[in-house]
Amino acid sequence: MDGKTMPNGYAHNGCVIVEDLGWGISGKHLDFFVQKESYFYSVNALLGGAQYVNVYSNSPKCN
């Protein structure tokens, strides 16, 4: 997502916060929350649906 333009015009910095540690989460799985349904469709089209991503824990870039 780094550098991608979001539906509101914001250029994403590539940093996200993952907080959901619920019992239903297993393996390598990320869910994105978006504020509006229309944003979901825009972001889904931008990212092409399911993607492989690199995950960096505690990256200095995101502090």
N, CA, C and O atoms as CSV, one atom per row, in Angstrom:
chain,resi,resn,atom,element,x,y,z
A,1,MET,N,N,0.813,-1.191,0.000
A,1,MET,CA,C,0.000,0.000,0.000
A,1,MET,C,C,0.858,1.257,0.000
A,1,MET,O,O,0.352,2.366,-0.174
A,2,ASP,N,N,2.138,1.078,0.193
A,2,ASP,CA,C,3.039,2.224,0.268
A,2,ASP,C,C,2.961,3.049,-1.012
A,2,ASP,O,O,3.262,2.556,-2.099
A,3,GLY,N,N,2.557,4.299,-0.873
A,3,GLY,CA,C,2.481,5.211,-2.004
A,3,GLY,C,C,1.184,5.155,-2.790
A,3,GLY,O,O,0.968,5.978,-3.679
A,4,LYS,N,N,0.311,4.194,-2.478
A,4,LYS,CA,C,-0.968,4.091,-3.189
A,4,LYS,C,C,-1.869,5.254,-2.788
A,4,LYS,O,O,-1.889,5.653,-1.623
A,5,THR,N,N,-2.609,5.796,-3.742
A,5,THR,CA,C,-3.549,6.878,-3.455
A,5,THR,C,C,-4.865,6.277,-2.989
A,5,THR,O,O,-5.484,5.484,-3.698
A,6,MET,N,N,-5.281,6.661,-1.798
A,6,MET,CA,C,-6.516,6.169,-1.203
A,6,MET,C,C,-7.715,6.942,-1.758
A,6,MET,O,O,-7.544,7.994,-2.374
A,7,PRO,N,N,-8.936,6.419,-1.539
A,7,PRO,CA,C,-10.134,7.070,-2.089
A,7,PRO,C,C,-10.300,8.541,-1.697
A,7,PRO,O,O,-10.908,9.314,-2.437
A,8,ASN,N,N,-9.760,8.930,-0.537
A,8,ASN,CA,C,-9.891,10.325,-0.110
A,8,ASN,C,C,-8.754,11.208,-0.626
A,8,ASN,O,O,-8.666,12.379,-0.258
A,9,GLY,N,N,-7.874,10.646,-1.486
A,9,GLY,CA,C,-6.780,11.418,-2.058
A,9,GLY,C,C,-5.470,11.321,-1.299
A,9,GLY,O,O,-4.443,11.798,-1.782
A,10,TYR,N,N,-5.484,10.711,-0.122
A,10,TYR,CA,C,-4.308,10.557,0.726
A,10,TYR,C,C,-3.352,9.527,0.120
A,10,TYR,O,O,-3.786,8.448,-0.281
A,11,ALA,N,N,-2.070,9.844,0.051
A,11,ALA,CA,C,-1.062,8.880,-0.384
A,11,ALA,C,C,-0.654,8.049,0.827
A,11,ALA,O,O,-0.075,8.575,1.777
A,12,HIS,N,N,-0.953,6.761,0.796
A,12,HIS,CA,C,-0.706,5.880,1.945
A,12,HIS,C,C,0.787,5.737,2.192
A,12,HIS,O,O,1.570,5.620,1.249
A,13,ASN,N,N,1.180,5.747,3.458
A,13,ASN,CA,C,2.595,5.627,3.806
A,13,ASN,C,C,3.028,4.171,3.977
A,13,ASN,O,O,4.200,3.903,4.244
A,14,GLY,N,N,2.101,3.236,3.827
A,14,GLY,CA,C,2.433,1.822,3.923
A,14,GLY,C,C,2.352,1.246,5.319
A,14,GLY,O,O,2.512,0.039,5.496
A,15,CYS,N,N,2.106,2.083,6.315
A,15,CYS,CA,C,2.045,1.616,7.696
A,15,CYS,C,C,0.605,1.324,8.106
A,15,CYS,O,O,-0.300,2.116,7.843
A,16,VAL,N,N,0.407,0.188,8.749
A,16,VAL,CA,C,-0.904,-0.171,9.285
A,16,VAL,C,C,-0.715,-0.705,10.694
A,16,VAL,O,O,0.375,-1.142,11.064
A,17,ILE,N,N,-1.776,-0.664,11.469
A,17,ILE,CA,C,-1.769,-1.209,12.822
A,17,ILE,C,C,-2.674,-2.429,12.825
A,17,ILE,O,O,-3.818,-2.364,12.374
A,18,VAL,N,N,-2.162,-3.535,13.332
A,18,VAL,CA,C,-2.949,-4.762,13.436
A,18,VAL,C,C,-3.210,-5.008,14.907
A,18,VAL,O,O,-2.275,-5.187,15.688
A,19,GLU,N,N,-4.486,-5.018,15.291
A,19,GLU,CA,C,-4.844,-5.176,16.694
A,19,GLU,C,C,-5.741,-6.373,16.965
A,19,GLU,O,O,-5.883,-6.768,18.122
A,20,ASP,N,N,-6.345,-6.959,15.957
A,20,ASP,CA,C,-7.299,-8.040,16.160
A,20,ASP,C,C,-6.566,-9.346,16.410
A,20,ASP,O,O,-5.937,-9.903,15.510
A,21,LEU,N,N,-6.655,-9.824,17.633
A,21,LEU,CA,C,-6.027,-11.087,17.994
A,21,LEU,C,C,-7.089,-12.109,18.382
A,21,LEU,O,O,-6.820,-13.015,19.171
A,22,GLY,N,N,-8.286,-11.970,17.836
A,22,GLY,CA,C,-9.421,-12.824,18.201
A,22,GLY,C,C,-9.178,-14.291,17.906
A,22,GLY,O,O,-8.269,-14.653,17.159
A,23,TRP,N,N,-10.001,-15.118,18.502
A,23,TRP,CA,C,-9.855,-16.564,18.383
A,23,TRP,C,C,-10.101,-17.053,16.959
A,23,TRP,O,O,-9.639,-18.135,16.595
A,24,GLY,N,N,-10.820,-16.277,16.144
A,24,GLY,CA,C,-11.135,-16.691,14.781
A,24,GLY,C,C,-10.015,-16.430,13.789
A,24,GLY,O,O,-10.121,-16.809,12.623
A,25,ILE,N,N,-8.945,-15.791,14.236
A,25,ILE,CA,C,-7.828,-15.467,13.349
A,25,ILE,C,C,-6.796,-16.576,13.454
A,25,ILE,O,O,-6.321,-16.892,14.545
A,26,SER,N,N,-6.450,-17.168,12.315
A,26,SER,CA,C,-5.424,-18.212,12.331
A,26,SER,C,C,-4.546,-18.052,11.094
A,26,SER,O,O,-5.014,-17.640,10.032
A,27,GLY,N,N,-3.294,-18.377,11.247
A,27,GLY,CA,C,-2.374,-18.267,10.122
A,27,GLY,C,C,-2.057,-16.825,9.793
A,27,GLY,O,O,-2.169,-15.944,10.646
A,28,LYS,N,N,-1.667,-16.590,8.571
A,28,LYS,CA,C,-1.280,-15.255,8.113
A,28,LYS,C,C,-2.476,-14.623,7.427
A,28,LYS,O,O,-2.751,-14.894,6.258
A,29,HIS,N,N,-3.179,-13.787,8.157
A,29,HIS,CA,C,-4.436,-13.225,7.664
A,29,HIS,C,C,-4.580,-11.795,8.158
A,29,HIS,O,O,-4.466,-11.540,9.357
A,30,LEU,N,N,-4.827,-10.867,7.255
A,30,LEU,CA,C,-5.055,-9.472,7.618
A,30,LEU,C,C,-6.404,-9.036,7.077
A,30,LEU,O,O,-6.735,-9.308,5.922
A,31,ASP,N,N,-7.176,-8.365,7.902
A,31,ASP,CA,C,-8.420,-7.739,7.464
A,31,ASP,C,C,-8.230,-6.237,7.514
A,31,ASP,O,O,-7.619,-5.716,8.446
A,32,PHE,N,N,-8.749,-5.539,6.518
A,32,PHE,CA,C,-8.686,-4.084,6.498
A,32,PHE,C,C,-10.050,-3.520,6.844
A,32,PHE,O,O,-11.069,-3.968,6.319
A,33,PHE,N,N,-10.067,-2.534,7.732
A,33,PHE,CA,C,-11.288,-1.802,8.038
A,33,PHE,C,C,-11.265,-0.513,7.233
A,33,PHE,O,O,-10.270,0.212,7.225
A,34,VAL,N,N,-12.359,-0.241,6.565
A,34,VAL,CA,C,-12.512,1.026,5.862
A,34,VAL,C,C,-13.802,1.664,6.338
A,34,VAL,O,O,-14.760,0.968,6.673
A,35,GLN,N,N,-13.825,2.970,6.367
A,35,GLN,CA,C,-14.933,3.705,6.963
A,35,GLN,C,C,-16.230,3.598,6.166
A,35,GLN,O,O,-17.310,3.558,6.755
A,36,LYS,N,N,-16.144,3.553,4.861
A,36,LYS,CA,C,-17.339,3.540,4.018
A,36,LYS,C,C,-17.296,2.342,3.076
A,36,LYS,O,O,-16.222,1.897,2.672
A,37,GLU,N,N,-18.474,1.826,2.732
A,37,GLU,CA,C,-18.542,0.701,1.805
A,37,GLU,C,C,-17.912,1.056,0.459
A,37,GLU,O,O,-17.247,0.227,-0.162
A,38,SER,N,N,-18.125,2.286,0.018
A,38,SER,CA,C,-17.538,2.699,-1.262
A,38,SER,C,C,-16.008,2.669,-1.195
A,38,SER,O,O,-15.354,2.383,-2.197
A,39,TYR,N,N,-15.429,2.964,-0.015
A,39,TYR,CA,C,-13.980,2.895,0.150
A,39,TYR,C,C,-13.496,1.452,-0.002
A,39,TYR,O,O,-12.438,1.200,-0.578
A,40,PHE,N,N,-14.292,0.502,0.526
A,40,PHE,CA,C,-13.921,-0.906,0.393
A,40,PHE,C,C,-13.745,-1.274,-1.077
A,40,PHE,O,O,-12.739,-1.872,-1.460
A,41,TYR,N,N,-14.724,-0.916,-1.891
A,41,TYR,CA,C,-14.657,-1.269,-3.306
A,41,TYR,C,C,-13.467,-0.594,-3.992
A,41,TYR,O,O,-12.826,-1.194,-4.854
A,42,SER,N,N,-13.176,0.636,-3.617
A,42,SER,CA,C,-12.030,1.349,-4.197
A,42,SER,C,C,-10.711,0.699,-3.798
A,42,SER,O,O,-9.843,0.471,-4.641
A,43,VAL,N,N,-10.564,0.403,-2.509
A,43,VAL,CA,C,-9.321,-0.199,-2.018
A,43,VAL,C,C,-9.169,-1.612,-2.573
A,43,VAL,O,O,-8.069,-2.010,-2.955
A,44,ASN,N,N,-10.254,-2.368,-2.620
A,44,ASN,CA,C,-10.203,-3.725,-3.156
A,44,ASN,C,C,-9.759,-3.712,-4.621
A,44,ASN,O,O,-8.946,-4.540,-5.035
A,45,ALA,N,N,-10.291,-2.778,-5.398
A,45,ALA,CA,C,-9.891,-2.661,-6.803
A,45,ALA,C,C,-8.427,-2.224,-6.915
A,45,ALA,O,O,-7.696,-2.700,-7.784
A,46,LEU,N,N,-8.010,-1.321,-6.037
A,46,LEU,CA,C,-6.641,-0.813,-6.046
A,46,LEU,C,C,-5.634,-1.921,-5.750
A,46,LEU,O,O,-4.580,-2.003,-6.381
A,47,LEU,N,N,-5.974,-2.770,-4.785
A,47,LEU,CA,C,-5.055,-3.827,-4.364
A,47,LEU,C,C,-5.274,-5.133,-5.115
A,47,LEU,O,O,-4.471,-6.057,-4.989
A,48,GLY,N,N,-6.345,-5.224,-5.890
A,48,GLY,CA,C,-6.592,-6.434,-6.666
A,48,GLY,C,C,-7.091,-7.601,-5.848
A,48,GLY,O,O,-6.816,-8.751,-6.193
A,49,GLY,N,N,-7.819,-7.342,-4.772
A,49,GLY,CA,C,-8.321,-8.433,-3.936
A,49,GLY,C,C,-7.221,-8.966,-3.039
A,49,GLY,O,O,-6.374,-8.208,-2.566
A,50,ALA,N,N,-7.235,-10.258,-2.809
A,50,ALA,CA,C,-6.251,-10.884,-1.918
A,50,ALA,C,C,-4.847,-10.710,-2.483
A,50,ALA,O,O,-4.614,-10.904,-3.676
A,51,GLN,N,N,-3.939,-10.349,-1.627
A,51,GLN,CA,C,-2.556,-10.098,-2.021
A,51,GLN,C,C,-1.615,-10.752,-1.014
A,51,GLN,O,O,-1.981,-10.994,0.136
A,52,TYR,N,N,-0.414,-11.027,-1.464
A,52,TYR,CA,C,0.657,-11.384,-0.550
A,52,TYR,C,C,1.334,-10.084,-0.137
A,52,TYR,O,O,1.582,-9.213,-0.971
A,53,VAL,N,N,1.627,-9.959,1.133
A,53,VAL,CA,C,2.265,-8.742,1.627
A,53,VAL,C,C,3.454,-9.102,2.502
A,53,VAL,O,O,3.490,-10.171,3.111
A,54,ASN,N,N,4.412,-8.213,2.559
A,54,ASN,CA,C,5.511,-8.341,3.504
A,54,ASN,C,C,5.100,-7.643,4.782
A,54,ASN,O,O,4.567,-6.535,4.742
A,55,VAL,N,N,5.343,-8.281,5.916
A,55,VAL,CA,C,4.988,-7.713,7.212
A,55,VAL,C,C,6.275,-7.434,7.970
A,55,VAL,O,O,7.121,-8.313,8.134
A,56,TYR,N,N,6.408,-6.204,8.426
A,56,TYR,CA,C,7.560,-5.790,9.207
A,56,TYR,C,C,7.063,-5.311,10.559
A,56,TYR,O,O,6.285,-4.360,10.635
A,57,SER,N,N,7.499,-5.953,11.612
A,57,SER,CA,C,7.086,-5.577,12.958
A,57,SER,C,C,8.007,-4.488,13.494
A,57,SER,O,O,9.230,-4.601,13.411
A,58,ASN,N,N,7.410,-3.434,14.044
A,58,ASN,CA,C,8.157,-2.330,14.665
A,58,ASN,C,C,9.115,-1.629,13.705
A,58,ASN,O,O,10.241,-1.303,14.080
A,59,SER,N,N,8.680,-1.399,12.489
A,59,SER,CA,C,9.513,-0.708,11.507
A,59,SER,C,C,9.748,0.736,11.938
A,59,SER,O,O,8.792,1.412,12.316
A,60,PRO,N,N,10.981,1.233,11.896
A,60,PRO,CA,C,11.262,2.623,12.257
A,60,PRO,C,C,10.490,3.614,11.381
A,60,PRO,O,O,10.174,4.719,11.822
A,61,LYS,N,N,10.189,3.219,10.143
A,61,LYS,CA,C,9.441,4.084,9.236
A,61,LYS,C,C,8.068,4.439,9.801
A,61,LYS,O,O,7.536,5.511,9.513
A,62,CYS,N,N,7.501,3.555,10.594
A,62,CYS,CA,C,6.118,3.727,11.055
A,62,CYS,C,C,6.012,4.282,12.470
A,62,CYS,O,O,4.916,4.341,13.028
A,63,ASN,N,N,7.107,4.681,13.043
A,63,ASN,CA,C,7.047,5.244,14.409
A,63,ASN,C,C,6.577,6.666,14.401
A,63,ASN,O,O,6.470,7.287,15.458
